[in-house]
C-alpha cells in the first residue's frame, strides 16, 4: 500500500493556450496533485521534515500556472509534475490540470489533462564485505538491490585494505553499483539496511568487520544540480567521506567513467579524485560479473 498526499483545486490565473486572446486575457486554471510519499517516518516523528510541505507545493504550482505562457495544458501538467518530483520524499505524482474556460465551442463542464510521473533518480551504492563468503554475499546483495533500483552499471570486485576500525581485520571485497530509483533517500536507506540484515549484518563496532556494508554514496546528479544534500542523524548526502576513500572511488570510476561527486560545494569528476587519492591498497579481486551473477 502506498501513502499519498493529495492537493485538490489549486487555482490561479494563467495565460496558456494556442489562441491569441488566451495569451492576452488569461483565464483560470485548476490543478489537482496526488503525491506518493512514504509517510511512516512522519507518523512516528510528528516532524515536518519527514513529510512534504504541501503549502510549499501549492505555491510552486501557482507560480507555474501564473508563469511563462504555454500553448498546451499538457506542457503545464508536465512542468508541474517535474517540479513536484524535485522534492526527494515524493516518489511518484499524478497531476491533473483543469481548463474550465477553454474555448471548446460547444457546451461542456471541464477540460482536463492528467499525467503520471515516477521518480527516476540516479543513485550510487558502495558495497563491502570482509566476513564469511564475501563474494556470494556481494552477489546476493546486488540481486536484492534489483528490487529497489534499475541497475545501470556495476564495477568489478576489488580487494582493499581495511580503513579505520580494529587492527587485524581481513581485507575487504568492495564494489560499486549505479542505477536509478523511484524510492526516496530515506526509503532506499531502509531497504539497504534490510538487505544488510538479510545477509547477517550485525552492528557491533564502528568500522569493524562485517558480512555486508551498503552505503548510499550519492542520490541525484550533481551535474544537473539534482543531487540531494542532506544531513540528518540517519543519513548524510552525499556521503561525507566518499571523496577521500580509494575503496569507493576506484570501483565507482570503474562502474561509471563519467561519474561526478559534489565535494565542498564543487562538482568534481570521480576519475580526478582517484588520481588525487591514489590506488594504494586497492587491487582487483575475484573475477565476478555482478550484473550477470547478482540475480
N, C-alpha and C positions, 0 to 999 in steps of 0.2 A: 504494500500500500504506500502511495506517495503522499507526502504532506504538501499542502498547497496554500498559497495566499492569493486572494482574489481582490482586485480593484475594479469596480464597475462604474460606468457612467462619468468618466473623467471628460469634461468638455472644455473647449476653448475655441476661439475664432481663428480660422486659418485661411490660407489663400491657395488652396490646392485644387487643381482641375485643368482640363485642357482648353477650356473656353476663356476668352479674354476677360469677360465680366467676373468670372470666378476668381481670377487672379487680382482683379482690381477691387472688387467689392468684398470679397471674402464671404465665409459662411461658417456655421457651427459644425464642428466635428466632435464625435463622441467616441471614446476609447474604453474598451474593457481589456484587462490583462489578468491572466492566471499564471502564477509563478510556482514552479515545483521547487520546494525548498525542504531540506531536512530540518524539521522543527524540534526534534528530540532534544538537542542541547539547550535551546531556548526554554523548552518546557521544564527543564531541570534547573537552569540557572536564573531564569526570570531576568535576563540581561539583554538589552537591545543589541549588543554586539553579536549575539548569537542568532540573530534573525535579520530580516530585511526591513529597512525603514521605509514603509510604504508611502509616507508623506514625501520623502525624497524622490521615490519612483514617480509619484504623481506630478511632482514639479518637473522632472525630466520630460514626462510625456507632454505636459502643457507647453514646455519650451519647444519641443519638436513640432507640435501642432501649429504654434504661432510663428515658427521659424521659417526657414527657406521654403519658398513655394515649389511644390512638386506637381507634376501632371497627374500622377496616379495615386490613389489611396493605397494601392499595393506597395508602392515605394515607401509611403509613410509608415505602413504597418511593419515593413522590413526594418526601417530605421529604428522604430520603437523597440522591436524585438532585440536588435543588436545592442541598443543602449541598456536595456534591462539585463542582458546577459553579461554586461561588464561588471555586474555585482557578483563576486565569487560564490556567494551562497546560492544563487539561482542556478539550478541545473537544467531547467527547460522552461519555456514560456509559450503561452498561447496569447496572441494579440488579435483583437477584433476592432477594426476601425469602421465606425458608422458614419455615413454621409446622408443625414435625413433630408437635406435640402438639395440633393443632387438634381440637376436638370434632366430628368428622365423623359419628360414629355407626355407621361401618362400617369394616372392615379397610382400612388404607391405609398407605403408607410416607412420604408427604410431601404437603404442600400448599404451593405456591409461586406468587408473583406476580412477573412480570418487566416492568419499564418501561424504555424507551429515551428519553433526552432529549438534545437537541442544544443547544449553546450558542447563544443569540441575544442578543449583546451590542451595545448601541448604540455607534457609533463616529462620530468626526468627522475628516474628512481635508481638509486645505487643499492647494490646487493652485496652482502658479505657473509662469510661463514668460516669458522675455524674449529668447529666441534662436530664429531660424527662424520657421516658420509656427505661431505660438503658438496660434492658435485651433484649427487642426487637431490640434496636439499635445494640447491640453487635452481636446478631444473624444475623441481616441484613448485617452487615459488614463482618462477616465470609462467608456468602453466596456470597457476591460480590467478596471476595478475591479468590474464586474458579476460577474467570476469569483470575487471574494473577498468581496463584500458583497451584501446585498439592499438596494439603494439606495432610500431613502425620500424624499429631497429633495435639491435642488441649488440653489445661488444663481444669480443672473445673473453674467455675467462682468464684472469690474471692471478698470479700468486704474489702476495705482497707481505712485507714485514709488518708486524703489529706496530701501531702508533698509540702511545699512551697506555694506560692501564697497567695491570700487574706484570712482573717480569716472567720470563719463560713461557710465554704464550706460544702456541703453534702458529705458523704462518697462516694468513688468511687467503681464501679464494674470493676474488672480487669481480664484479661485473656491473654494467650499467645498461638499463633498457630505456628507450624513449618511445613515446606514444601519445595518444590523445585520450581524454576522458570527459565524460559528462558530469562526473561527480564533483562536488565542491571539495576544496582542500581538506576540510575537516572530515568529511565522509570518507575521502580517499585515505586519509591517515588512519582512521579507524579500521578500514578494510585491510590496510597493510599490517596493522597490529594483529588483526585476527589471523592473517596468513602466517605471521611470525609464531603465534601461539600454536597454530595447527602443525607447525614444524618443530615444536618442542622448545621454543624460546622461553627462557627463564631470566628475569631481570634481577640479578643479584648484585652486580658490581659494575659501576660505570666503566665503559671501555674494556670490560672483561671479556673472556672468551664466550662465544655464543654459537648456537646452532644456526641461527639466521638473524640477519640485521637488514631491515629495509628502511632506507632513508629517502624522504621526499626532498629532492635537491632544488627543483625549480618547478613553478606552476605558472604557465603562461610564457609569452615570448618577449624578451626584453627589447628586441629589435623594433617591434611594433608597440612597445610600451604597454603591453597587456600582462606583463608578469606581475604576480601578486606580491606585494611587500607587506609582510605580516610579522608581528612579534607578540606572541601570547605565551603563556606558561606551557602550553602543549605543543606549539608549533611556531617555528620561525622560518620565514621565506624571504628571499632564497636562503638555502642552508648557510649558516653564518661561517662555516669553516671549509666549505667545498673548494674555495679558490686557493687554498693552501695545502690541499691533500692530493698527493700524486695518485693514490689508490682510487680516487674518484675521477680526477681529471683525465688520466691516461685512458681508462676504459670509456669514458664519456666521449673523448675525441675519436676513439675507435668506433663507437656506435654512430656518431654524427660529426663528420669532419667540419661542418659549418656551425657547430654549436657555439652559443654565446651565453654569458653569465653576467649579471649585474654585480659589480664589486665596488663598494663605497660610492654608489650612485652612477658609476661609469659602466657602460656596456663593453665587455671585453670578450674577445674570441678565446674559446677554451684552449685551442691549439697554442695560442700565445702564452696562456697561463701555464701550460705544460712545459713550455720552453723555459719559463722563469723558475718554476718549482723543481723541475728536473724529474728524472725517471728512476732515481736510485731506489732500490728496494722493491721495484715493480717489474716483474718479468712475466712472460707468457706462461700460463698454466696448462691444464688439460685441454685437449682439442675437442671442444664441445660447441655445437651449433645450437644456441639457446632457443632460437625461434623454431627450429626444426624439432629439437628434442625436448622442449619445455612443456609440451602438452601431449 
